[in-house]
Amino acid sequence: MLPLVAMLMPNWMDPEYLLTWLGDWSLWGTAAVVFIECGLLFPILPGDSLLFAVGLFIAHGTIDVPLWLACVILTVAAFLGNVSGYYIGRVLGTTLFTNPNARFLKPKYIVQTHEFFEKYGPRALVLARFVPIVRTFITVVAGAGRMDPRKFFLWTGVGAVLWATGLTLLGHALGQVKFIHEHLESAILLIVLISVVPMFVEWFLAKRRARAAAAALAAPADAAPKHAATNHVND
């Protein structure tokens, strides 16, 4: 991997390092990562970039499996991961998210995910696939909220296909482009950077919403003295 990438992320977040380390088990290792990120409350994993890299490696010949098989396995892993998260939510609710200083299970993640769900409804299960962290906890919120299982399975299935199959096919298609083929490391770096953009966008929006809420709470307090002063003058 490029030296810059090595400085930006630990090895376990580097898709090229992971796939090379896994060797013949790269496809199954990727499926395990996808399953864990989507269902077992461990959000900091390279899901997007790893799916894309699998497609690139299949096109490159480094991973010797049929493209259709990779898409099926990865989509099933994404679907089953979300199903696991859903039932964790139904059984435990959000009781795991009580420590604001926790490394991964922070209460604010549940609050942000709940807001995301409220804004988009069932479509959130599809859209959240492309938002790191949110895709990990959206299923817990759905389960804790007792979302109808049939509706959940439908929407999360659509999201699994669009995300897992879509990113793998995109990586494979671009991997056949001569320039990408010859600059594999740069292509992986680019997809890693793109994959974290939604995380920063959501962080920025959350900060803006927090400032707006704080301003709304402060406004009545600021207005009260003025009102009192006006009454005093009138008296």
N, C-alpha and C positions, 0 to 999 in steps of 0.2 A: 504494500500500500504506500501511497505517496507519503513523504515525511510530514507534510502539513496535516494529513488526516491522522497520522499517529499522534500528533500533538493535540489535535482537537478532540479526540475521543479515546476511551479505553479500548483494548483489543476486543472485548466482548460486544462492543457496539459497532465494530468494523465488519461489515458483511463479507468482504473479501477474505479477511482473516478467518472468520467463522467457517465459511464454506471450505476453505483450504484445510483448516484444522479437522473438520468433520470428514473430509475425504469421501469415501464411498457412501457414507451415511448423511451426506449433505442435505438431500431432499427430506429425509425423515427428521433430521435435526432442525431444519427450517420449519417443518410441520409442528414440531414440539414447541419452538419459540413462538410461533403464531398462536398455538393453543393456549400457552401460558399467558401471553400478552392479552389475549381476548377474553380469558376466563378466570385466571387465578390471581387477580389483583396485583400483578407485578407490571406496572405500566412502562418502565424505562427499558424497553427492548427495541431493537432495530427492525420492527415488522415491515414497514414500507420499503426500506432500502434492501432488506433481505429478500423480499419477494421479487423486487426488480432485478436484484443481482442473480437470483436463480434463473430468471428468464435469459439474462445476459450470458450466464455460464452454459446454459443449454445450447444457445445459439453458437457459443464459442467452442462447444464440444467438450468443455471441462466436466460438465455433469452429463453423463451418458444415460439419460432416461427420455422417454417420449414426452413431448410437450403436453399432450392431452392428459397423461397420467399425472404429471406434476401439478397441473391445474386442478384436477379432481382431488388429489390428496390435500393440497393446500387449502382448497375451498372447504372441504369437509372439516379440516382442522380448525379453520376460522369459525365455521358454524358450530361445531361441538364446543369450542371454547366459549362462545357467547351463551350457549345453552347452559354450560356449567356456571357461568357468572350469574345467569338468571336465577338458577335454583339456589345458589349461595345467597342471593338477595332475598328470595322467598323464605328461606330458613332463618337467616341471621339478620335480615334487614340491613340497617346501616349501623348496627351496634359496634362494628369493628372500627368505625371512623370516629373515634372520640378524643384522640390525642393530637392536638395541633402541631406538636413537635415531632410527630412520627415521620419516618423517612419516606414512606410511600402511601400509607392509608390516612392521609390528611383529611380532616372534615371539610376543608375548602374544596377539595376535589369533588365531593358529593354535592356540595352546594352548586358549584359551577356546572356539573353534569345535569343536575335537576333543572337548572335554568335553561340549559341547552334542550332538554327534553320538553320543557314547557313551551319553548319557542317553536319547535318544529314538529311536535307530536310524534306519531309512529315513524315518520320519515327520519327522525333523529337516529334511528337504528341503522339507517343506510348512510346518512351524512357523517355520523360519528366515526365510521370506519376510517375516514380520512383525516381524523383529528387525533393526534397522539394524546394519551392520558384519558381523554374523554371516551375513546373507544373501549378502554379497559373497564370503566366504571358505569357506562350507560346501561349495561345489562343488569348490574346490581340494583340500580335505581328502578329499572323496569320490573325486576323481581320483587323488590321491596314494596313497590306500588301495586303489586298484584295485577300487572298487565295481563290481559287475556292470552293464554299460551299459544292459541292458534294464530292470533294476530302477531305475536312476538316471533314465532317460528317463520311466518311468511316474510316479515320485513327483515329479520336478521339473515334469512336465507338469501334474499335479494342483495343485501349488503355484502355478504360473504362472497357471492359470485362477482359482483362489481369490483370489490377490493382485491381479493386474492387472485382470482383469474385475470382480472383487468391489469393489475400491475405486473403479473408474470408475463402475460402476453405482450405488454408494452416493452418490458425488458428484452424479451425475445426478438420483437420486431426491430428495436433499435440496435440490438446486438448484431443484426445482419447488415447494418449500415457500415460501410467500410471504415469511415472515420471513427465511429464508436468502437468498432472492432479493434482498431489499432490504438485506441486511447481508453482502454477499459477502466483503468484506475481513475481517470478524470471523470468518466461517466458515472462511476459509483460515487465519487465525491459529490458530484452535482445532485444526484438523487438523494443523498444523505442530507444535503443542505435544504433541498426542496421539501423533504419530508418533515423538517422541523419548523418550517414556515407557519403552518396552521397553529402550532403550539404557541409561537410568539404572538400571532394575531389574536388568539384567544386570551393570552395573558394581557395584551394591550387593551382589549375590549373590557376585560374584567376590571382592570385598573380604572378605566374611564367610567364604568358603571359605579364603581366604589366612590369615585370622586363626586359623581353626580348625586349619589345617595347622600353623601356627607353634606353636600351643598344644600340639598333639599331639607335635611334635618336642621341645618344651621339657620336657614332663612327665617323661620318663624321666631327663633330666639332673637335674631337681629331686628326683626320687625317690631317685636313687642315693646322695647324701650321707646321707639319712635312714636308708637301708638299712644303710649302712656304720656309722653311729652306733649303730644298734640292735645290730649284731654286736659292736661294741666293748664296749657295756654288758654284753652277755651273757657276753663273755669275762671 
